[in-house]
Amino acid sequence: MIEKDKTYVVMGLLDSDSIAYAIGQVIEQWGGKVIFTVQNERMKRIFFDRNKKWAQEDKDRLNIKYCDVTVEEEVERLFADIGPIAGVTHSIAFANPKTCLGPEFHTDAHEDLKNGFHISAASLATVTKFAQPQMSEGGGIVTLSFASQLAFAYYNWMGVNKAALEATVRALARRHGKDLLRVNAVSAGPVSTKAAGAIHGFEELGKTWERISPLPWDPIGDKLEVAHAAAFLMGPYSKKISGQVLYVDGGASVIGGELLPHERP
Ligand SMILES: NC(=O)c1ccc[n+]([C@@H]2O[C@H](COP(=O)([O-])OP(=O)(O)OC[C@H]3O[C@@H](n4cnc5c(N)ncnc54)[C@H](O)[C@@H]3O)[C@@H](O)[C@H]2O)c1
């Protein structure tokens, strides 16, 4: 649950498949107000182009602002302009798929590595720094991670970024506990989105989850369960949870020496 009528910022909207979109919907269903952010104006146009069939009133209802998280002034302005908020979701990641993901781990594309780290991990600190003044009564900051304790084929430097993101969560939880901010991550199983589609071998990952997840895992339907957990971590029922990584992955993260269904031979 979240606090009714309070405002929550959900960053990282690309299209209606985005995890951010599902989180925003849950917040609204639970009685909160949502401010979405997209990276820039072009992304907002793309968002509405992809949802041409929506009624105008549905489009007007969405409160969408722009914010590139690598531009400190944009993050500062975003939070300065929006007034008091009760929670923030950072649902943002990027790494150049040509150099940072794919069949070869080694790369000399150091600028791409830095950019990927900036967007996918360090930006959580920028967001927290500028969101905090608008959260005078405290609140929840949540980010989205993926199984950083394991090395996956093709995921390469994004796996490194996710480990850095989770370390950033712990450092921010330590730094901002005195401000009554809780900072946590949801580590989600694979769900079908644009970012996931850019990962070579994503379909294979879905099949892996079918094999190893003790609970059934649906890469489309279970986005909602990921959103529920993120909303919970922003809301008042998680008041003493901070610095944690909450796995919403059907239990796959605890499975070793794979056998299951159930349990062969
Ligand atoms: N899809 C999955 O299977 C899965 C699993 C676990 C974790 N995650 C994580 O969930 C988060 C959201 O991803 P998604 O799957 O919803 O995909 P998505 O493509 O819908 O969302 C990624 C978002 O990051 C934004 N972004 C990239 N660079 C940015 C920048 N400089 N400034 C602002 N925004 C920027 C994109 O515009 C996009 O809106 C990511 O952190 C992703 O790694 C996804």
The ligand as a Tripos MOL2 file, in Angstrom:
@<TRIPOS>MOLECULE
LIG
   44    48     1     0     0
SMALL
NO_CHARGES

@<TRIPOS>ATOM
      1 N1         12.8190   -5.9950  -18.1330 N.am      1 LIG1
      2 C1         13.4330   -6.8180  -17.3110 C.2       1 LIG1
      3 O1         13.4660   -8.0450  -17.4940 O.2       1 LIG1
      4 C2         14.1040   -6.2510  -16.0980 C.ar      1 LIG1
      5 C3         14.4740   -7.1290  -15.0560 C.ar      1 LIG1
      6 C4         15.0860   -6.6100  -13.9290 C.ar      1 LIG1
      7 C5         15.3600   -5.2400  -13.8590 C.ar      1 LIG1
      8 N2         15.0070   -4.4180  -14.9000 N.ar      1 LIG1
      9 C6         15.3230   -2.9880  -14.7840 C.3       1 LIG1
     10 O2         14.1260   -2.2480  -14.7640 O.3       1 LIG1
     11 C7         14.4150   -0.9070  -15.1550 C.3       1 LIG1
     12 C8         13.4080   -0.4450  -16.1900 C.3       1 LIG1
     13 O3         13.5970   -1.1730  -17.3940 O.3       1 LIG1
     14 P1         12.3830   -1.7020  -18.2980 P.3       1 LIG1
     15 O4         12.6160   -3.1570  -18.4660 O.co2     1 LIG1
     16 O5         11.0820   -1.1930  -17.8070 O.co2     1 LIG1
     17 O6         12.7230   -1.0640  -19.7230 O.3       1 LIG1
     18 P2         12.3620    0.3560  -20.3900 P.3       1 LIG1
     19 O7         13.1790    0.4200  -21.6320 O.co2     1 LIG1
     20 O8         10.9080    0.5020  -20.5110 O.co2     1 LIG1
     21 O9         12.9020    1.4070  -19.3100 O.3       1 LIG1
     22 C9         14.2400    1.8740  -19.2850 C.3       1 LIG1
     23 C10        14.1280    3.3780  -19.1630 C.3       1 LIG1
     24 O10        15.3930    3.9840  -18.9260 O.3       1 LIG1
     25 C11        15.3190    5.2600  -19.5410 C.3       1 LIG1
     26 N3         16.6130    5.9360  -19.6680 N.ar      1 LIG1
     27 C12        17.7390    5.4950  -20.2880 C.ar      1 LIG1
     28 N4         18.6970    6.4540  -20.2170 N.ar      1 LIG1
     29 C13        18.1630    7.4950  -19.5250 C.ar      1 LIG1
     30 C14        18.6430    8.7720  -19.1050 C.ar      1 LIG1
     31 N5         19.8880    9.1930  -19.4050 N.pl3     1 LIG1
     32 N6         17.8230    9.5890  -18.3900 N.ar      1 LIG1
     33 C15        16.5570    9.2000  -18.0890 C.ar      1 LIG1
     34 N7         16.0420    8.0090  -18.4530 N.ar      1 LIG1
     35 C16        16.8260    7.1630  -19.1560 C.ar      1 LIG1
     36 C17        14.6930    4.9430  -20.9070 C.3       1 LIG1
     37 O11        14.2500    6.1030  -21.5720 O.3       1 LIG1
     38 C18        13.5730    4.0320  -20.4530 C.3       1 LIG1
     39 O12        12.4240    4.8050  -20.1440 O.3       1 LIG1
     40 C19        15.8670   -0.9180  -15.6510 C.3       1 LIG1
     41 O13        16.7130   -0.5060  -14.5970 O.3       1 LIG1
     42 C20        16.0780   -2.3930  -15.9480 C.3       1 LIG1
     43 O14        17.4500   -2.7640  -15.9140 O.3       1 LIG1
     44 C21        14.3810   -4.8960  -15.9990 C.ar      1 LIG1
@<TRIPOS>BOND
     1     1     2 1
     2     2     3 2
     3     2     4 1
     4     4     5 ar
     5     4    44 ar
     6     5     6 ar
     7     6     7 ar
     8     7     8 ar
     9     8     9 1
    10     8    44 ar
    11     9    10 1
    12     9    42 1
    13    10    11 1
    14    11    12 1
    15    11    40 1
    16    12    13 1
    17    13    14 1
    18    14    15 2
    19    14    16 1
    20    14    17 1
    21    17    18 1
    22    18    19 2
    23    18    20 1
    24    18    21 1
    25    21    22 1
    26    22    23 1
    27    23    24 1
    28    23    38 1
    29    24    25 1
    30    25    26 1
    31    25    36 1
    32    26    27 ar
    33    26    35 ar
    34    27    28 ar
    35    28    29 ar
    36    29    30 ar
    37    29    35 ar
    38    30    31 1
    39    30    32 ar
    40    32    33 ar
    41    33    34 ar
    42    34    35 ar
    43    36    37 1
    44    36    38 1
    45    38    39 1
    46    40    41 1
    47    40    42 1
    48    42    43 1
@<TRIPOS>SUBSTRUCTURE
     1 LIG1         1 GROUP 0 **** ****
